[in-house]
Amino acid sequence: MPELPEVEVVRRGLARWVAGRTVEAVEVLHPRAVRRHPGGGADFAARLRGETIGVPQRRGKYLWLPLAGRDLSVLGHLGMSGQLLVQPEDAPDEKHLRIRVRFGDDAGTELRFVDQRTFGGLSLHEVAADSAEGLPDVIAHIARDPLDPLFDEGAYHLALRGRRTTVKRALLDQSLISGVGNIYADEALWRAKLHYERPTAGLTRPRSTELLGHVRDVMNAALAVGGTSFDSLYVNVNGESGYFDRSLDAYGREDEPCRRCGTPMRRRPWMNRSSYFCPRCQRAPRVPS
């Protein structure tokens, strides 16, 4: 599933190609693509028609398109395979095209939501009452992400120390810190030399600060090359893949030598996912006898 860098790459593309444009017509071609919109496809299309798109925003893995002058936003979730593409109006339809948004201008491009596995979608939501940033109400519980200038490191450290959990679970807890998923958690933990099952209660302030630094570093590095693409499912708005998969130090490198010490990397099942780590650099915590 796309994580913060991939979603931010898409947001930047939408800011360039979609912001400020007025919607002329919307076609909903698959009902699952708007299943999170209470009124269904016809209502989604009717309510979006005539609205002007503001500057796209993001919180963690979620992005939204504010509607200019309204307390409404189009919330987008890419799911496992969702793509928001800006395509020429005369380009052939993609096989898994789910929603088409046409604009009332002469730019010659339209916005398309393409989703092979139909886990993602678009939906229209009101802005949360207490959100100065226009956060859609359904994601008001999502924490700030580590690249947000207003992210509170002190509060995050206290939350870690006060919870009976492990460090990777805490990194993936979107109510504590948003935008981090399996790939970048494994990468940051490898850089910090922390095992994924390390209890958070024992993390000192310097160690949690160091870990956050590695999270930021790996995300910024991924952003610089367009994110991580393991297949053709994640692309930016122009249909281009990211290249950070070539720079991964941990994720997907089972049995390959650790880039620090040469020990073969290991993979272990973890919460219906996998965790990749170096058994020498990231020693497992001792189990109390």
C-alpha positions as CSV (number, residue, x, y, z in Angstrom):
1,M,0.0,0.0,0.0
2,P,1.4,3.5,-0.8
3,E,2.9,5.2,2.1
4,L,3.6,8.9,2.8
5,P,6.2,9.4,0.0
6,E,4.1,7.8,-2.7
7,V,1.0,9.8,-1.7
8,E,2.9,13.0,-1.5
9,V,4.3,12.5,-5.0
10,V,0.7,12.1,-6.2
11,R,-0.4,15.2,-4.2
12,R,2.3,17.3,-5.8
13,G,1.3,16.2,-9.3
14,L,-2.4,17.0,-8.6
15,A,-1.4,20.4,-7.3
16,R,0.3,21.1,-10.6
17,W,-2.3,19.7,-13.0
18,V,-5.7,19.9,-11.2
19,A,-5.7,22.8,-8.7
20,G,-7.9,25.7,-9.8
21,R,-9.8,23.8,-12.4
22,T,-13.6,23.6,-12.4
23,V,-15.4,20.2,-12.8
24,E,-17.7,19.9,-15.8
25,A,-18.8,16.3,-15.5
26,V,-18.0,13.2,-13.5
27,E,-18.5,9.6,-14.6
28,V,-18.5,6.8,-12.0
29,L,-17.8,3.6,-13.8
30,H,-17.7,1.2,-10.9
31,P,-19.7,1.5,-7.7
32,R,-17.0,0.2,-5.4
33,A,-14.9,3.3,-6.3
34,V,-17.4,5.5,-4.4
35,R,-18.5,3.0,-1.7
36,R,-17.3,5.3,1.0
37,H,-19.5,8.1,-0.3
38,P,-22.9,7.8,1.5
39,G,-25.0,8.9,-1.5
40,G,-23.5,6.6,-4.1
41,G,-22.2,7.3,-7.6
42,A,-24.9,9.5,-9.0
43,D,-24.9,11.7,-5.9
44,F,-21.1,12.0,-6.0
45,A,-21.1,13.0,-9.6
46,A,-23.9,15.5,-9.1
47,R,-22.4,17.2,-6.1
48,L,-19.0,17.6,-7.6
49,R,-20.2,19.1,-10.9
50,G,-19.5,22.8,-11.1
51,E,-17.1,22.8,-8.1
52,T,-13.6,24.2,-8.4
53,I,-10.7,22.2,-7.0
54,G,-8.5,23.9,-4.5
55,V,-4.9,23.0,-3.6
56,P,-4.6,19.3,-2.8
57,Q,-3.7,18.4,0.8
58,R,-2.4,15.3,2.6
59,R,-2.3,13.8,6.0
60,G,-0.3,10.7,6.3
61,K,-1.4,8.2,3.6
62,Y,-4.6,10.2,2.9
63,L,-5.0,13.0,0.4
64,W,-7.9,15.3,-0.3
65,L,-9.0,17.9,-2.9
66,P,-10.6,20.8,-1.1
67,L,-13.5,22.4,-3.0
68,A,-12.9,26.2,-3.3
69,G,-15.2,28.3,-1.1
70,R,-16.8,25.2,0.5
71,D,-16.4,23.2,3.7
72,L,-16.3,20.1,1.5
73,S,-13.4,17.9,0.2
74,V,-12.9,15.0,-2.1
75,L,-11.1,12.4,-0.1
76,G,-8.9,10.0,-2.0
77,H,-7.5,6.7,-0.7
78,L,-5.3,4.7,-3.1
79,G,-5.7,1.4,-1.4
80,M,-3.5,-1.3,-2.8
81,S,-3.6,-0.4,-6.5
82,G,-5.4,3.0,-6.9
83,Q,-4.0,5.5,-9.3
84,L,-4.9,9.2,-9.8
85,L,-3.9,10.0,-13.4
86,V,-4.0,13.2,-15.4
87,Q,-4.5,12.0,-18.9
88,P,-5.3,13.6,-22.3
89,E,-9.0,13.6,-22.9
90,D,-8.5,11.5,-26.1
91,A,-6.3,8.9,-24.4
92,P,-7.7,5.3,-24.5
93,D,-9.5,4.3,-21.3
94,E,-7.4,2.2,-18.9
95,K,-8.6,-1.3,-18.4
96,H,-9.5,-0.6,-14.7
97,L,-10.8,2.9,-15.1
98,R,-13.3,3.6,-12.2
99,I,-14.0,7.3,-12.2
100,R,-13.5,10.0,-14.8
101,V,-13.5,13.8,-14.0
102,R,-13.8,16.2,-16.9
103,F,-13.0,19.9,-16.5
104,G,-14.6,23.0,-18.1
105,D,-11.5,24.4,-19.7
106,D,-9.4,23.9,-22.8
107,A,-6.4,22.3,-21.1
108,G,-7.2,19.0,-22.8
109,T,-6.7,16.8,-19.8
110,E,-8.9,15.0,-17.4
111,L,-8.5,13.3,-14.0
112,R,-8.9,9.5,-13.9
113,F,-9.1,7.2,-10.9
114,V,-7.8,3.7,-12.0
115,D,-7.9,0.8,-9.5
116,Q,-7.3,-2.8,-10.4
117,R,-8.1,-4.3,-7.0
118,T,-10.9,-1.8,-6.1
119,F,-9.7,-1.3,-2.5
120,G,-9.3,2.4,-2.9
121,G,-11.8,5.1,-3.8
122,L,-13.0,8.7,-3.8
123,S,-15.7,10.2,-1.5
124,L,-17.1,13.6,-0.6
125,H,-16.9,14.7,3.0
126,E,-17.4,17.7,5.2
127,V,-14.5,19.4,6.9
128,A,-14.0,18.5,10.5
129,A,-15.5,21.2,12.7
130,D,-12.3,21.9,14.7
131,S,-9.8,21.6,11.8
132,A,-8.1,24.8,10.7
133,E,-6.4,22.9,7.9
134,G,-9.6,21.6,6.3
135,L,-9.2,18.0,7.3
136,P,-12.1,15.8,6.2
137,D,-14.1,14.7,9.2
138,V,-13.6,11.0,8.6
139,I,-9.9,11.3,9.0
140,A,-9.8,13.8,11.9
141,H,-8.3,11.1,14.1
142,I,-5.2,10.6,11.9
143,A,-2.1,12.0,13.6
144,R,0.3,14.4,12.0
145,D,3.1,12.8,10.0
146,P,6.9,13.1,10.8
147,L,7.4,15.6,7.9
148,D,4.7,17.9,9.2
149,P,6.4,21.0,10.8
150,L,3.8,20.8,13.6
151,F,4.5,17.2,14.5
152,D,5.0,17.1,18.3
153,E,8.1,15.0,19.0
154,G,7.8,15.4,22.8
155,A,4.2,14.1,22.8
156,Y,5.1,11.2,20.6
157,H,7.9,10.2,22.9
158,L,5.6,10.3,25.9
159,A,3.0,8.2,24.0
160,L,5.6,5.6,23.2
161,R,6.8,5.4,26.8
162,G,3.3,5.1,28.1
163,R,2.1,2.2,25.9
164,R,2.6,-1.5,26.2
165,T,3.5,-2.1,22.6
166,T,6.5,-2.7,20.3
167,V,8.3,-0.2,18.2
168,K,7.1,-1.3,14.8
169,R,3.5,-1.5,15.9
170,A,3.9,2.1,17.2
171,L,5.3,3.3,13.9
172,L,2.3,1.9,12.1
173,D,-0.2,3.3,14.5
174,Q,-1.8,6.1,12.5
175,S,-3.3,7.6,15.6
176,L,0.3,8.2,16.9
177,I,2.2,9.0,13.8
178,S,0.8,8.9,10.2
179,G,2.2,8.0,6.9
180,V,4.5,5.2,8.0
181,G,3.8,1.8,6.6
182,N,5.6,-1.6,6.4
183,I,8.3,-0.6,3.9
184,Y,9.5,2.6,5.6
185,A,9.2,1.2,9.1
186,D,11.6,-1.7,8.2
187,E,13.9,0.8,6.6
188,A,14.0,3.2,9.6
189,L,14.4,0.4,12.1
190,W,17.3,-1.0,10.1
191,R,19.0,2.4,10.1
192,A,18.4,2.8,13.8
193,K,19.6,-0.8,14.6
194,L,16.3,-1.6,16.4
195,H,14.5,-4.9,16.3
196,Y,10.9,-4.6,15.3
197,E,9.7,-6.3,18.5
198,R,11.6,-3.9,20.8
199,P,9.2,-2.7,23.5
200,T,8.6,1.0,23.3
201,A,8.5,1.4,27.1
202,G,12.2,1.0,27.2
203,L,13.1,3.6,24.5
204,T,14.9,6.6,25.8
205,R,14.2,10.0,24.5
206,P,17.5,10.1,22.5
207,R,16.6,6.7,20.9
208,S,13.1,7.7,19.9
209,T,14.4,11.0,18.5
210,E,17.1,9.1,16.6
211,L,14.4,6.8,15.2
212,L,12.2,9.7,14.1
213,G,15.3,11.2,12.3
214,H,15.7,8.0,10.4
215,V,12.0,7.9,9.5
216,R,12.3,11.4,8.1
217,D,15.5,10.7,6.3
218,V,14.2,7.6,4.5
219,M,11.0,9.3,3.5
220,N,12.8,12.3,2.1
221,A,15.1,10.1,0.2
222,A,12.2,8.2,-1.3
223,L,10.4,11.5,-2.2
224,A,13.5,12.6,-4.1
225,V,13.2,9.7,-6.5
226,G,9.4,9.5,-6.7
227,G,8.7,6.9,-4.1
228,T,8.9,3.1,-4.1
229,S,7.4,1.0,-7.0
230,F,7.6,-2.8,-6.9
231,D,5.3,-3.2,-9.8
232,S,3.2,-1.1,-12.2
233,L,0.4,-0.4,-9.6
234,Y,2.0,2.6,-8.0
235,V,2.7,5.5,-10.3
236,N,2.5,9.3,-10.2
237,V,-0.2,11.3,-12.0
238,N,1.8,11.0,-15.3
239,G,1.9,7.2,-15.0
240,E,5.6,7.1,-14.0
241,S,7.1,4.7,-11.4
242,G,9.3,5.7,-8.5
243,Y,12.8,4.3,-8.1
244,F,13.4,4.1,-4.3
245,D,13.1,0.3,-4.5
246,R,16.7,0.3,-5.8
247,S,17.9,2.0,-2.6
248,L,16.1,-0.2,0.0
249,D,18.4,-1.5,2.7
250,A,16.0,-3.9,4.5
251,Y,12.6,-4.4,2.9
252,G,12.5,-7.2,0.3
253,R,16.1,-8.2,0.9
254,E,15.7,-11.7,2.5
255,D,18.9,-13.7,2.3
256,E,20.8,-10.8,0.8
257,P,23.8,-9.5,2.8
258,C,23.2,-6.7,5.2
259,R,24.7,-3.5,3.8
260,R,26.4,-2.8,7.2
261,C,27.8,-6.1,8.4
262,G,27.2,-8.7,5.6
263,T,25.0,-11.0,7.6
264,P,22.1,-12.5,5.5
265,M,18.9,-10.5,6.0
266,R,15.9,-12.3,7.4
267,R,12.2,-12.1,6.9
268,R,9.6,-13.0,9.5
269,P,5.8,-13.1,9.3
270,W,4.4,-10.1,11.2
271,M,0.7,-9.1,11.5
272,N,-0.3,-10.5,8.1
273,R,2.8,-8.8,6.7
274,S,6.5,-9.4,6.7
275,S,9.3,-7.8,8.7
276,Y,12.8,-7.7,7.2
277,F,15.8,-7.2,9.5
278,C,19.4,-8.0,10.1
279,P,19.8,-10.6,12.9
280,R,23.2,-9.2,13.9
281,C,22.6,-5.4,13.7
282,Q,19.0,-5.6,15.0
283,R,19.2,-8.1,17.8
284,A,15.9,-9.5,19.1
285,P,14.9,-8.3,22.6
286,R,15.5,-10.8,25.4
287,V,12.4,-12.7,26.5
288,P,12.0,-12.6,30.3
289,S,12.5,-16.0,31.9
